[in-house]
Amino acid sequence: MVWEATGFTAPESVVFDAGRRQFYVSNMGTWGQGSTPDDGFISRLGADGRVLDLRWVTGFDSPKGLALTNGRLYVADDADLVEIDPGAGVIVARYKPDDGPGGFNDCTADAQGTVYVFSRRRSTMFRLRAGRFEPWTKVDTSKTGWPNGLLAERDRLLLGSWVVRGGYTVTDWVTGDVLRVSADGVPTRLLTLRQGAADHVYVVDQRLLVVPLVRDHVVRAYRWNAATR
């Protein structure tokens, strides 16, 4: 372990802003039955793990997945896909289905700047492209499992779910395992943390694996050289 940042409230996702040399962390706040509405928030950390602004942007219900593209930070909240201007630290737009809350979990962005977010309520992948937010494709969760993590690549979209894993490094929320999945789909356990290991980021040039731990209210960074494993 390289560093540990504390003081969060159910941290669920982390992304690295290479241009500003800082991390953003989504905090779900109280969650589950009896949770307090609108107590979720986004934190800002330095590249060294130092907390710069714990409650940097507030006004979320239960923010989870994060994606950076087009100079904007996108947050998958329970009701909306929320767009933040990271330079100003303010919310500039909210997007949701026409028929009600999205029930969103994770989001990701491709190289063209299209943002994808999965709606649990609709079992549908939505996309935001050129300012237009719309349903993109229906997901048969009986085949994919329940999608919980997304990763856009050049010509495909990977879904990591409670049943079927996909991607390169995967956290298992239930067991606390951090795994590497090879190109042919074989998982190898890298380390085991505590239950609640959530949506992480791997900063390639720093060889840094940064994992939020929902139940422990901390974010931890580990040095890992993927090329040697």
Secondary structure, DSSP 8 states (H G I E B T S, - for coil): --EEEE--SSEEEEEEETTTTEEEEEE--S-STT--TT-EEEEEEETTS-EEEEEEEEEESS---EEEETTEEEEE-SS-EEEEETTTTEEEEEE--TTS---EEEEEE-TTS-EEEEETTTTEEEEEETTEEEEEEE--HHHH--EEEEEE-SS-EEEEESSS--SSEEE-TTT-EEEEE-TTS-EEEEEE--TTB-B-EEEGGGTEEEEEETTTTEEEEEE--GGG-
